[in-house]
Amino acid sequence: MATQSNSYSEGSIRVLKGLEPVKQRPGMYTRTDNPLHIIQEVLDNAADEALAGHGKKIRVTLHNDGSVSIEDDGRGIPFGMHPEEKAPVIELVFTRLHAGGKFDKGQGGAYSFSGGLHGVGVSVTNALSRRMEASSWREGQVAALVFEGGDVTQTLKTRAQGPDDRKQGTTVRVWPDPKYFESAALPMAELIHLLRSKAVLMPGVSVTLVNEKTKDSQTWQYKGGLSDYLMQSLQGEPVIPLFDGEGHADGNSETFAEGEGATWAVAFTEEGQPVRESYVNLIPTSAGGTHDSGLRDGLFTAVKSFIDLHALLPKGVKLMPEDVFARASYVLSAKVLDPQFQGQIKERLNSRDAVRLVSSFVRPALELWLNQHVEHGKKLAEIVIRAAQTRQRAGQKVEKRKGSGVAVLPGKLTDCESRDTLRNEVFLVEGDSAGGSAKMGRDKELQAVLPLRGKVLNTWEVERDRLFANTEIHDIAVAIGVDPHGPNDQADLSGLRYGKVCILSDADVDGSHIQVLLLTLFFRHFPKLIEAGHVYVARPPLFRVDVPARGKKPAAKMYALDDGELHAILDKSAKDGVPREKCQISRFKGLGEMNAEQLWETTLNPDTRRLLPVQLGALDFAATEQLIAQLMGKGEAAARRELMEIHGDSIEIDV
């Protein structure tokens, strides 16, 4: 009997070693549209040296052969043998995914605050480069080694520094491999913005860019820091003087580590596009994050307190954070000891404590400033109140337009109070008990809850005119305010009642199934909602970890989405001196087990939740349709089996 060539046995299992995972799936570790991010990883290391107070100059050179070199005058990467790994430290830094000086955060750690935190930074640069040369000047010696395709091709050589080259620092020259990137060219505007921002955030440090092809050279050095930079970037004149300041925790803080805090500059303008830039430990966070939320919270609370104190608010006007934030431009630089980022390119900060950290310094500083400059405070209050009145009028107009002939809303929908469609959110929640917690824990102003009973119907092959025979689907359509439609229909979204339609189900297999059924419904019968970016999936945590008090640090509750985050929390606790066995781990069997406060903190609060937008991604509509047909179609059992045979090995099973 002939054996099949695609047999599955012990020999079929492949273990990816060293830098192989990066080469196989570069998109999981970095941006693949161009090589800027792998260059930024090296630049971040040079900036971390300056941030730690060990360097004053960073020089980036674009060479004629397409390579890029980054030179700093920091301490130089150590090149002695690692005590446990028995290999030179400089080699480990560039060839091991989880090696670096940034993990040791305790007393005596090489870096108290750093941006490169995942420990996969420069090793990813190495993996995705044709060639890389690293040199380190340190303690009177020079060490150099060369890599090709991530492997060492010229082993470490050291020599004593001559009388002419007595210096210290690191130089790394990188030749990015074009096969991993859509374009091999570096986006110059982005690179210049990145280098200039490093100079802004490190007053006194000079950052130079040299282009060998054009013979151009630019140097940035800002003595005035954030305020100078913001004033140069603004498109409109500030209505009131710039509000800038900084605040950092001292050794007596019970909540935050010594040195954690923020520096900020905020301007309010009546015209022009607002400038908004934020950074964590010098890393640009283009998608914002919890430190931005802290600044917004601090500004709103301080301005509202000033308006209340001086009784400036007209009757019937209710202030919202965006009324204060709408005309605010800012540059924010936060220092967080152990930041958690979303995405390997660290474009968004997710650390929950950063909201309180930034807000706790911004709010009192602005309150004091406004009360010392009452005329400026009243001018700002005028702008904020005008924004609130405009927003409320817009909401009332929408309400009148919808008032006649609208379907009666489903009885189990707990609606929100606001009529501002763009800001309103509805959560489609699995089960009545979770729906109860969500109703109690939500923000009643903006968040509505629609509990769903059991599994929703698989609507892939249901005709559009038969959809409303199913009560759950009827309720969803009426609550959202949009009729079912096809991909080529002119869908009328003017009746849409919520800017965000959020699927909220348990973090287990059943919850995933309900997610798939609802996503099938939206893709098949409400595709324009997905196209317009109105559909989201909420990600509740699977674990809660109670970490006992240690030293000055109080006891803490932490939440983890999955096993990976759970292990990261336990590792961090162990480094803080709390052994794993002392941390109490609870696993949520479902949303119904969370009380209202937990559900708000982890899943509903816009500042701390994980909410993923649903997008088509790399596939076009037709390809996505074909794939979902295989998964959800009744006559597609054979295609599903084939799909499972091909991809079955990569699936993790939650038993």
VEXDREN-2710 file (C-alpha; in Angstrom, 1 decimal):
% VEXDREN-2710
k/r/px/py/pz
1/MET/0.0/0.0/0.0
2/ALA/1.4/3.4/-1.1
3/THR/2.2/5.8/1.7
4/GLN/1.1/9.4/1.4
5/SER/3.9/11.9/1.0
6/ASN/2.2/14.4/3.4
7/SER/2.3/12.1/6.4
8/TYR/2.3/13.7/9.8
9/SER/4.7/12.2/12.3
10/GLU/7.3/13.2/14.9
11/GLY/9.7/14.3/12.1
12/SER/7.0/16.8/10.8
13/ILE/7.5/19.1/13.9
14/ARG/9.9/21.9/13.1
15/VAL/11.4/24.0/15.9
16/LEU/12.5/27.5/14.7
17/LYS/15.8/28.4/16.3
18/GLY/17.7/31.7/16.7
19/LEU/16.5/34.3/14.3
20/GLU/14.5/31.9/12.1
21/PRO/11.1/33.0/13.4
22/VAL/11.8/36.6/12.4
23/LYS/12.8/35.6/8.8
24/GLN/9.8/33.4/8.5
25/ARG/7.3/36.0/9.8
26/PRO/8.9/39.4/9.6
27/GLY/5.6/41.2/9.9
28/MET/5.1/39.9/13.5
29/TYR/8.3/41.8/14.6
30/THR/8.5/44.9/12.5
31/ARG/7.0/47.1/9.8
32/THR/7.6/45.5/6.3
33/ASP/6.6/48.4/4.1
34/ASN/10.1/49.8/4.4
35/PRO/13.3/49.3/6.5
36/LEU/12.9/52.4/8.7
37/HIS/11.8/50.5/11.8
38/ILE/14.8/48.2/11.8
39/ILE/17.0/51.3/11.6
40/GLN/15.0/52.9/14.4
41/GLU/15.7/49.9/16.7
42/VAL/19.4/50.7/16.5
43/LEU/18.7/54.4/16.9
44/ASP/16.6/53.7/20.0
45/ASN/19.5/52.0/21.6
46/ALA/21.8/55.0/21.0
47/ALA/19.0/57.3/22.4
48/ASP/18.7/55.0/25.5
49/GLU/22.4/55.7/26.2
50/ALA/21.8/59.4/26.1
51/LEU/18.6/59.0/28.2
52/ALA/20.7/57.2/30.8
53/GLY/23.1/60.2/30.8
54/HIS/26.0/58.5/29.0
55/GLY/26.0/60.2/25.6
56/LYS/25.7/63.7/24.0
57/LYS/26.0/62.9/20.2
58/ILE/24.1/60.6/17.8
59/ARG/25.2/60.5/14.1
60/VAL/23.2/58.8/11.4
61/THR/24.9/58.3/7.9
62/LEU/23.2/57.2/4.7
63/HIS/25.9/55.6/2.7
64/ASN/26.2/55.4/-1.1
65/ASP/25.8/51.6/-1.1
66/GLY/22.4/51.8/0.5
67/SER/23.6/50.9/4.0
68/VAL/22.9/53.1/7.1
69/SER/25.3/53.6/10.1
70/ILE/24.3/54.9/13.6
71/GLU/27.1/56.1/15.8
72/ASP/26.9/57.2/19.5
73/ASP/29.3/58.3/22.2
74/GLY/27.7/56.1/25.0
75/ARG/29.3/53.5/27.0
76/GLY/29.8/51.0/24.2
77/ILE/28.2/47.5/24.2
78/PRO/30.1/45.2/26.6
79/PHE/32.1/42.6/24.7
80/GLY/33.3/40.3/27.4
81/MET/32.0/36.7/27.8
82/HIS/28.5/36.4/29.2
83/PRO/28.7/34.5/32.6
84/GLU/25.9/32.0/31.7
85/GLU/25.8/31.9/27.9
86/LYS/29.6/31.5/27.4
87/ALA/29.5/33.8/24.3
88/PRO/30.5/37.5/23.9
89/VAL/27.7/39.8/25.1
90/ILE/27.9/41.9/22.0
91/GLU/27.2/38.8/19.9
92/LEU/24.2/37.8/22.1
93/VAL/22.7/41.3/21.8
94/PHE/22.5/40.9/18.0
95/THR/21.6/37.2/17.7
96/ARG/19.3/36.3/20.5
97/LEU/15.6/37.5/20.5
98/HIS/15.3/38.0/24.2
99/ALA/18.7/39.4/25.2
100/GLY/19.5/42.9/26.3
101/GLY/20.4/45.3/29.1
102/LYS/16.8/46.6/29.4
103/PHE/15.3/43.7/31.3
104/ASP/17.3/44.3/34.5
105/LYS/15.2/47.1/36.0
106/GLY/16.1/46.8/39.7
107/GLN/18.7/48.6/41.7
108/GLY/22.0/48.7/39.7
109/GLY/20.3/47.9/36.4
110/ALA/22.1/49.4/33.4
111/TYR/19.0/51.2/32.2
112/SER/16.3/52.6/34.5
113/PHE/14.2/53.9/31.7
114/SER/14.4/52.6/28.2
115/GLY/12.4/52.4/25.0
116/GLY/13.8/49.2/23.6
117/LEU/12.0/46.8/25.9
118/HIS/11.0/43.6/24.1
119/GLY/14.6/42.4/23.8
120/VAL/13.9/41.6/20.2
121/GLY/15.0/44.9/18.8
122/VAL/18.4/44.9/17.2
123/SER/18.3/41.1/16.8
124/VAL/15.4/41.7/14.4
125/THR/17.5/44.3/12.6
126/ASN/20.2/41.7/12.2
127/ALA/17.9/39.0/11.0
128/LEU/16.4/41.2/8.2
129/SER/19.8/42.6/7.0
130/ARG/22.1/41.2/4.3
131/ARG/25.1/42.4/6.4
132/MET/25.6/44.1/9.6
133/GLU/28.9/45.4/11.2
134/ALA/29.0/46.3/14.9
135/SER/31.9/48.1/16.6
136/SER/32.2/49.0/20.3
137/TRP/34.7/51.4/21.9
138/ARG/35.0/50.7/25.6
139/GLU/37.5/50.9/28.4
140/GLY/40.4/51.6/26.1
141/GLN/39.7/48.8/23.6
142/VAL/37.9/48.4/20.3
143/ALA/35.8/45.3/19.5
144/ALA/34.3/44.5/16.1
145/LEU/32.3/41.7/14.5
146/VAL/30.3/41.1/11.3
147/PHE/27.0/39.3/10.6
148/GLU/25.5/38.2/7.3
149/GLY/21.8/37.1/7.2
150/GLY/21.8/37.2/11.0
151/ASP/24.8/34.8/11.4
152/VAL/28.3/35.7/12.6
153/THR/30.7/35.6/9.6
154/GLN/33.6/37.5/11.2
155/THR/34.0/36.6/14.8
156/LEU/34.7/39.1/17.5
157/LYS/38.2/40.8/17.3
158/THR/39.4/43.2/19.9
159/ARG/42.5/45.5/20.0
160/ALA/43.7/48.3/22.2
161/GLN/42.7/51.8/21.1
162/GLY/45.5/53.8/19.6
163/PRO/46.5/57.3/20.8
164/ASP/44.3/58.9/18.0
165/ASP/41.1/57.0/18.7
166/ARG/40.6/57.2/22.4
167/LYS/36.9/57.3/22.7
168/GLN/33.8/55.3/23.8
169/GLY/30.6/54.4/22.1
170/THR/29.0/52.1/19.6
171/THR/28.8/52.2/15.8
172/VAL/26.4/49.8/13.9
173/ARG/26.2/49.7/10.1
174/VAL/23.2/48.0/8.5
175/TRP/22.5/46.8/5.0
176/PRO/18.7/46.0/5.0
177/ASP/17.8/43.0/2.9
178/PRO/15.3/44.2/0.2
179/LYS/13.5/40.8/0.0
180/TYR/11.8/41.4/3.4
181/PHE/10.4/44.9/2.5
182/GLU/7.9/46.2/0.0
183/SER/10.3/49.1/-0.7
184/ALA/14.0/49.2/0.1
185/ALA/14.0/53.0/0.2
186/LEU/13.9/54.8/3.6
187/PRO/11.1/57.4/3.8
188/MET/13.2/60.6/4.3
189/ALA/10.4/62.7/5.8
190/GLU/9.7/60.1/8.5
191/LEU/13.4/59.6/9.2
192/ILE/14.0/63.4/9.6
193/HIS/10.9/63.7/11.9
194/LEU/12.2/60.8/14.0
195/LEU/15.7/62.2/14.4
196/ARG/14.4/65.7/15.1
197/SER/12.0/64.3/17.8
198/LYS/14.9/62.6/19.5
199/ALA/16.7/65.9/19.7
200/VAL/13.6/67.6/21.1
201/LEU/13.1/65.0/23.8
202/MET/16.8/65.1/24.9
203/PRO/17.7/68.8/25.3
204/GLY/21.4/69.3/24.9
205/VAL/22.0/66.1/22.8
206/SER/22.9/66.7/19.2
207/VAL/21.5/64.5/16.5
208/THR/23.1/64.6/13.0
209/LEU/22.0/63.1/9.6
210/VAL/24.6/62.8/6.9
211/ASN/23.6/61.8/3.3
212/GLU/26.7/60.7/1.3
213/LYS/24.8/60.8/-2.0
214/THR/23.6/64.4/-1.8
215/LYS/26.5/65.6/0.4
216/ASP/23.9/67.1/2.7
217/SER/24.3/67.2/6.5
218/GLN/21.7/68.4/9.1
219/THR/22.1/68.7/12.9
220/TRP/19.3/69.2/15.4
221/GLN/19.9/70.3/19.0
222/TYR/17.1/72.0/21.1
223/LYS/18.1/73.8/24.3
224/GLY/14.4/74.7/25.0
225/GLY/13.0/71.2/24.6
226/LEU/9.3/70.5/24.0
227/SER/8.1/74.2/24.2
228/ASP/10.4/75.4/21.4
229/TYR/9.5/72.4/19.2
230/LEU/5.7/72.8/19.7
231/MET/5.8/76.6/19.0
232/GLN/7.7/75.9/15.7
233/SER/5.2/73.2/14.7
234/LEU/1.9/75.0/15.4
235/GLN/-0.2/76.1/12.4
236/GLY/-2.3/78.7/14.3
237/GLU/-1.6/81.3/17.0
238/PRO/-2.1/80.1/20.6
239/VAL/-5.2/81.6/22.3
240/ILE/-3.5/81.6/25.7
241/PRO/0.2/81.3/26.5
242/LEU/1.8/77.8/26.2
243/PHE/1.2/75.6/29.2
244/ASP/4.3/73.4/29.9
245/GLY/5.7/71.6/32.8
246/GLU/7.0/68.3/34.1
247/GLY/6.5/66.1/37.1
248/HIS/8.3/62.9/38.2
249/ALA/7.8/60.6/41.2
250/ASP/10.3/60.8/44.0
251/GLY/11.6/58.0/46.2
252/ASN/8.7/58.6/48.7
253/SER/5.9/57.7/46.1
254/GLU/3.9/54.7/47.1
255/THR/2.3/54.3/43.7
256/PHE/5.0/55.0/41.1
257/ALA/8.7/54.1/40.8
258/GLU/11.2/56.9/41.4
259/GLY/11.8/58.9/38.2
260/GLU/8.5/57.9/36.5
261/GLY/6.5/60.8/35.2
262/ALA/6.1/63.1/32.3
263/THR/7.2/66.4/30.6
264/TRP/4.6/68.2/28.5
265/ALA/3.8/71.3/26.4
266/VAL/0.2/72.1/25.5
267/ALA/-1.2/74.9/23.3
268/PHE/-4.8/75.8/22.5
269/THR/-5.5/77.3/19.0
270/GLU/-8.7/78.2/17.3
271/GLU/-7.5/77.4/13.8
272/GLY/-5.2/75.0/12.0
273/GLN/-4.7/71.3/12.3
274/PRO/-3.7/70.4/16.0
275/VAL/-0.2/69.0/16.5
276/ARG/-0.2/65.9/18.6
277/GLU/2.9/63.9/19.4
278/SER/3.6/61.6/22.3
279/TYR/6.6/59.5/23.3
280/VAL/7.4/56.9/26.0
281/ASN/11.1/56.7/27.0
282/LEU/11.9/58.6/23.7
283/ILE/9.9/56.0/21.5
284/PRO/7.4/57.8/19.3
285/THR/3.9/56.4/20.0
286/SER/2.1/57.3/16.8
287/ALA/-1.2/55.7/17.9
288/GLY/-1.1/57.4/21.3
289/GLY/-2.1/55.3/24.2
290/THR/-2.7/55.4/28.0
291/HIS/-0.2/58.3/28.5
292/ASP/-2.2/60.4/26.0
293/SER/-5.4/59.4/27.9
294/GLY/-3.7/60.6/31.2
295/LEU/-2.9/64.0/29.6
296/ARG/-6.5/64.3/28.3
297/ASP/-7.9/63.3/31.7
298/GLY/-5.6/65.8/33.5
299/LEU/-6.5/68.7/31.2
300/PHE/-10.3/67.9/31.3
301/THR/-10.4/67.6/35.2
302/ALA/-8.4/70.8/35.7
303/VAL/-10.4/72.9/33.2
304/LYS/-13.7/71.6/34.5
305/SER/-12.7/72.3/38.1
306/PHE/-11.7/75.9/37.1
307/ILE/-15.1/76.4/35.3
308/ASP/-17.0/75.0/38.3
309/LEU/-15.0/77.1/40.8
310/HIS/-15.8/80.3/38.8
311/ALA/-19.4/79.3/38.0
312/LEU/-18.9/79.8/34.2
313/LEU/-21.0/76.9/32.8
314/PRO/-24.3/78.0/31.3
315/LYS/-27.4/76.1/32.3
316/GLY/-28.0/72.9/30.3
317/VAL/-24.4/72.6/29.0
318/LYS/-22.6/69.4/29.9
319/LEU/-18.8/69.3/29.4
320/MET/-17.1/66.3/27.8
321/PRO/-13.3/65.6/27.6
322/GLU/-13.2/66.2/23.9
323/ASP/-14.6/69.7/24.3
324/VAL/-11.3/70.5/26.1
325/PHE/-9.2/68.4/23.9
326/ALA/-10.6/69.4/20.5
327/ARG/-8.4/72.4/20.0
328/ALA/-5.4/71.2/22.0
329/SER/-2.0/70.7/20.5
330/TYR/0.6/69.0/22.6
331/VAL/4.0/67.2/22.8
332/LEU/4.1/64.7/25.6
333/SER/7.1/62.8/26.8
334/ALA/6.4/60.1/29.5
335/LYS/8.9/58.1/31.5
336/VAL/7.5/54.7/32.4
337/LEU/9.7/52.1/34.2
338/ASP/8.3/49.0/32.5
339/PRO/6.0/50.0/29.6
340/GLN/3.7/47.6/27.9
341/PHE/3.2/48.4/24.2
342/GLN/0.6/47.2/21.7
343/GLY/2.3/45.9/18.5
344/GLN/6.0/45.0/18.1
345/ILE/6.7/48.5/16.6
346/LYS/5.5/50.0/19.9
347/GLU/3.1/52.4/18.2
348/ARG/0.7/52.5/21.2
349/LEU/1.3/52.4/25.0
350/ASN/-1.0/50.0/26.8
351/SER/0.3/50.4/30.4
352/ARG/-2.8/51.0/32.6
353/ASP/-1.0/52.9/35.3
354/ALA/0.2/55.5/32.8
355/VAL/-3.3/57.1/32.8
356/ARG/-3.0/57.9/36.5
357/LEU/0.7/58.7/36.3
358/VAL/0.4/61.5/33.7
359/SER/-2.9/62.8/35.0
360/SER/-1.6/63.0/38.6
361/PHE/1.1/65.5/37.5
362/VAL/-0.8/67.4/34.8
363/ARG/-4.1/68.1/36.7
364/PRO/-2.7/70.0/39.8
365/ALA/-0.1/71.9/37.7
366/LEU/-2.8/73.2/35.3
367/GLU/-5.3/73.9/38.1
368/LEU/-2.7/76.0/39.8
369/TRP/-1.7/77.8/36.5
370/LEU/-5.3/78.6/35.6
371/ASN/-6.0/80.0/39.0
372/GLN/-2.8/82.1/38.9
373/HIS/-3.8/83.4/35.4
374/VAL/-7.6/83.8/35.7
375/GLU/-8.1/85.9/32.5
376/HIS/-6.3/83.2/30.5
377/GLY/-8.4/80.6/32.3
378/LYS/-11.7/82.4/31.4
379/LYS/-10.6/82.7/27.7
380/LEU/-9.9/78.9/27.6
381/ALA/-13.3/78.2/29.4
382/GLU/-15.0/80.3/26.6
383/ILE/-13.5/78.1/23.9
384/VAL/-14.4/74.9/25.7
385/ILE/-18.0/75.9/26.5
386/ARG/-18.5/77.0/22.8
387/ALA/-17.3/73.5/21.7
388/ALA/-19.7/71.8/24.1
389/GLN/-22.6/73.9/22.8
390/THR/-21.8/73.1/19.2
391/ARG/-21.6/69.4/20.0
392/GLN/-24.9/69.4/21.8
393/ARG/-26.7/71.3/19.0
394/ALA/-25.4/68.8/16.5
395/GLY/-26.7/65.9/18.6
396/GLN/-30.2/67.5/18.9
397/LYS/-30.4/67.9/15.1
398/VAL/-29.7/64.2/14.6
399/GLU/-32.4/63.3/17.1
400/LYS/-35.1/65.4/15.3
401/ARG/-34.2/63.9/11.9
402/LYS/-34.6/60.4/13.2
403/GLY/-37.7/61.0/15.3
404/SER/-40.4/60.0/12.9
405/GLY/-41.2/56.6/11.6
406/VAL/-38.3/54.9/13.4
407/ALA/-38.7/51.2/14.5
408/VAL/-39.4/50.6/18.1
409/LEU/-36.1/49.8/19.9
410/PRO/-35.7/46.3/21.3
411/GLY/-36.8/46.0/24.9
412/LYS/-33.6/44.4/26.1
413/LEU/-31.4/47.2/24.7
414/THR/-30.1/49.4/27.4
415/ASP/-29.5/52.6/25.5
416/CYS/-27.1/55.4/26.2
417/GLU/-28.1/59.0/27.1
418/SER/-26.1/60.8/24.4
419/ARG/-27.4/61.3/20.9
420/ASP/-23.9/62.0/19.4
421/THR/-23.7/59.1/17.0
422/LEU/-20.0/59.3/16.3
423/ARG/-19.1/58.9/20.0
424/ASN/-21.8/56.4/21.0
425/GLU/-21.0/52.7/21.4
426/VAL/-23.1/49.6/21.6
427/PHE/-21.8/46.4/23.0
428/LEU/-23.4/43.1/21.7
429/VAL/-22.8/41.0/24.8
430/GLU/-22.9/37.2/25.1
431/GLY/-25.4/36.2/27.8
432/ASP/-27.8/38.0/30.2
433/SER/-25.5/37.7/33.3
434/ALA/-22.6/39.5/31.4
435/GLY/-25.1/41.9/30.0
436/GLY/-26.1/42.8/33.6
437/SER/-22.5/43.5/34.6
438/ALA/-22.0/45.5/31.4
439/LYS/-25.1/47.6/32.1
440/MET/-23.9/48.4/35.7
441/GLY/-20.3/49.0/34.7
442/ARG/-20.7/51.0/31.5
443/ASP/-20.5/54.8/30.9
444/LYS/-24.3/55.5/30.7
445/GLU/-23.6/58.7/28.8
446/LEU/-22.0/57.0/25.7
447/GLN/-22.3/53.2/26.0
448/ALA/-25.3/51.0/25.2
449/VAL/-25.7/47.3/25.9
450/LEU/-27.6/44.7/23.9
451/PRO/-27.5/41.2/25.6
452/LEU/-27.7/38.2/23.1
453/ARG/-29.2/34.9/24.2
454/GLY/-27.2/31.8/23.1
455/LYS/-25.5/31.4/19.8
456/VAL/-26.5/33.7/17.0
457/LEU/-27.8/32.1/13.8
458/ASN/-25.2/31.3/11.1
459/THR/-26.4/33.8/8.4
460/TRP/-24.0/32.9/5.6
461/GLU/-26.7/31.2/3.5
462/VAL/-29.8/33.0/4.9
463/GLU/-31.6/35.2/2.3
464/ARG/-31.8/38.9/3.2
465/ASP/-35.6/39.0/3.3
466/ARG/-35.6/36.1/5.8
467/LEU/-33.2/37.6/8.3
468/PHE/-35.7/39.4/10.4
469/ALA/-37.5/36.0/11.1
470/ASN/-34.7/35.6/13.7
471/THR/-35.4/37.8/16.8
472/GLU/-31.7/38.3/17.8
473/ILE/-30.8/39.6/14.3
474/HIS/-33.9/41.7/14.1
475/ASP/-32.9/43.3/17.4
476/ILE/-29.3/43.9/16.3
477/ALA/-30.4/45.6/13.1
478/VAL/-33.0/47.8/14.8
479/ALA/-30.6/48.8/17.6
480/ILE/-27.9/49.7/15.2
481/GLY/-30.3/51.6/12.9
482/VAL/-29.0/50.2/9.6
483/ASP/-30.9/47.9/7.3
484/PRO/-29.2/44.7/5.9
485/HIS/-27.5/45.3/2.5
486/GLY/-25.0/43.7/0.1
487/PRO/-21.4/44.7/-0.8
488/ASN/-22.6/46.5/-4.0
489/ASP/-25.7/48.1/-2.6
490/GLN/-25.9/51.9/-1.8
491/ALA/-26.4/51.3/1.9
492/ASP/-28.0/54.1/3.9
493/LEU/-25.9/54.7/7.0
494/SER/-27.6/58.0/7.9
495/GLY/-29.7/56.1/10.5
496/LEU/-26.7/54.6/12.2
497/ARG/-27.1/55.1/16.0
498/TYR/-23.6/54.2/17.2
499/GLY/-20.1/55.0/15.9
500/LYS/-18.7/51.8/17.4
501/VAL/-20.5/48.4/17.2
502/CYS/-18.5/46.2/19.6
503/ILE/-18.7/42.4/19.8
504/LEU/-18.1/41.4/23.4
505/SER/-17.9/37.7/24.2
506/ASP/-16.1/35.4/26.6
507/ALA/-12.3/34.9/26.1
508/ASP/-12.8/31.1/25.5
509/VAL/-13.7/28.8/22.5
510/ASP/-17.5/29.4/22.8
511/GLY/-16.9/33.2/22.9
512/SER/-14.7/32.9/19.8
513/HIS/-17.5/31.0/18.0
514/ILE/-20.0/33.7/18.8
515/GLN/-17.5/36.3/17.5
516/VAL/-17.2/34.4/14.2
517/LEU/-21.0/34.1/13.9
518/LEU/-21.5/37.9/14.5
519/LEU/-18.6/38.8/12.1
520/THR/-20.2/36.5/9.5
521/LEU/-23.5/38.4/9.9
522/PHE/-21.8/41.8/9.5
523/PHE/-19.6/40.8/6.6
524/ARG/-22.5/39.1/4.7
525/HIS/-25.4/41.5/5.5
526/PHE/-23.8/44.7/6.8
527/PRO/-20.5/45.0/4.8
528/LYS/-20.6/48.8/4.6
529/LEU/-20.4/49.0/8.4
530/ILE/-17.1/47.1/8.3
531/GLU/-15.9/49.2/5.3
532/ALA/-16.7/52.5/7.2
533/GLY/-14.8/51.2/10.3
534/HIS/-17.7/50.9/12.7
535/VAL/-17.3/47.3/13.7
536/TYR/-15.0/46.3/16.6
537/VAL/-14.1/43.2/18.7
538/ALA/-13.5/43.8/22.4
539/ARG/-10.9/41.6/24.1
540/PRO/-11.6/40.7/27.7
541/PRO/-8.9/39.2/29.8
542/LEU/-8.7/35.5/30.5
543/PHE/-6.7/35.8/33.8
544/ARG/-6.6/38.0/36.8
545/VAL/-3.3/38.1/38.9
546/ASP/-3.3/39.4/42.5
547/VAL/0.2/40.5/43.4
548/PRO/0.8/41.0/47.1
549/ALA/2.3/44.1/48.5
550/ARG/6.2/44.3/48.4
551/GLY/8.2/47.0/50.2
552/LYS/6.8/50.4/49.4
553/LYS/4.7/49.0/46.5
554/PRO/1.1/48.3/47.4
555/ALA/-0.8/45.1/46.4
556/ALA/-1.9/45.2/42.7
557/LYS/-4.5/43.6/40.5
558/MET/-3.4/42.8/37.0
559/TYR/-5.2/41.3/34.0
560/ALA/-3.8/39.2/31.2
561/LEU/-5.4/38.5/27.8
562/ASP/-3.7/35.2/27.4
563/ASP/-1.0/32.8/28.6
564/GLY/1.8/35.0/27.1
565/GLU/0.7/38.1/29.1
566/LEU/0.2/36.0/32.2
567/HIS/3.8/34.8/32.1
568/ALA/5.1/38.3/31.4
569/ILE/3.2/39.6/34.6
570/LEU/4.6/36.7/36.7
571/ASP/8.2/37.3/35.3
572/LYS/7.9/41.0/36.2
573/SER/6.6/40.2/39.7
574/ALA/9.5/37.8/40.2
575/LYS/11.9/40.5/39.3
576/ASP/10.2/42.8/41.8
577/GLY/10.9/40.3/44.5
578/VAL/7.5/38.5/44.6
579/PRO/7.8/34.8/43.8
580/ARG/5.3/33.3/41.3
581/GLU/3.8/31.0/44.0
582/LYS/2.8/34.1/46.1
583/CYS/0.8/35.6/43.1
584/GLN/-2.8/34.4/43.1
585/ILE/-4.0/33.6/39.6
586/SER/-7.7/33.4/38.8
587/ARG/-9.1/32.4/35.4
588/PHE/-12.4/33.9/34.3
589/LYS/-14.7/31.2/33.0
590/GLY/-16.7/33.9/31.3
591/LEU/-17.7/37.6/31.4
592/GLY/-20.5/36.7/33.8
593/GLU/-17.9/36.0/36.5
594/MET/-16.6/39.6/36.3
595/ASN/-18.3/42.2/38.5
596/ALA/-19.3/45.6/37.0
597/GLU/-16.1/47.3/38.2
598/GLN/-13.8/44.6/36.7
599/LEU/-15.6/44.7/33.4
600/TRP/-15.3/48.5/33.2
601/GLU/-11.7/48.5/34.1
602/THR/-10.6/45.7/31.7
603/THR/-13.1/45.9/28.8
604/LEU/-15.3/49.0/28.7
605/ASN/-13.1/51.9/29.8
606/PRO/-11.8/53.6/26.6
607/ASP/-8.5/54.4/28.3
608/THR/-7.5/50.9/29.4
609/ARG/-9.5/48.4/27.2
610/ARG/-8.3/46.5/24.2
611/LEU/-10.7/47.1/21.3
612/LEU/-9.7/45.8/17.9
613/PRO/-11.1/47.4/14.7
614/VAL/-12.4/44.9/12.2
615/GLN/-10.8/45.4/8.8
616/LEU/-10.5/43.4/5.6
617/GLY/-6.7/43.4/5.8
618/ALA/-4.5/42.1/3.0
619/LEU/-7.2/40.2/1.2
620/ASP/-9.7/41.9/-1.1
621/PHE/-13.5/41.5/-0.6
622/ALA/-13.8/38.5/-3.0
623/ALA/-10.9/36.6/-1.5
624/THR/-12.3/37.2/2.0
625/GLU/-15.8/36.1/0.8
626/GLN/-14.3/32.9/-0.5
627/LEU/-12.5/32.1/2.7
628/ILE/-15.5/32.8/4.9
629/ALA/-17.6/30.6/2.5
630/GLN/-15.3/27.7/3.2
631/LEU/-15.6/28.2/6.9
632/MET/-19.3/28.9/7.2
633/GLY/-21.0/27.4/4.2
634/LYS/-23.2/24.3/4.7
635/GLY/-21.9/22.4/1.6
636/GLU/-18.2/23.2/2.3
637/ALA/-17.3/20.3/4.6
638/ALA/-14.6/19.0/2.3
639/ALA/-13.0/22.4/1.8
640/ARG/-13.1/22.9/5.6
641/ARG/-11.4/19.6/6.2
642/GLU/-8.7/20.5/3.7
643/LEU/-8.2/23.9/5.4
644/MET/-7.9/22.1/8.8
645/GLU/-5.4/19.6/7.5
646/ILE/-3.2/22.4/6.0
647/HIS/-3.3/24.8/9.0
648/GLY/-4.2/22.4/11.9
649/ASP/-0.7/22.2/13.2
650/SER/-0.6/25.9/13.9
651/ILE/-3.7/26.0/16.1
652/GLU/-3.5/26.2/19.9
653/ILE/-6.3/24.2/21.6
654/ASP/-8.0/25.6/24.7
655/VAL/-9.2/22.5/26.6
END
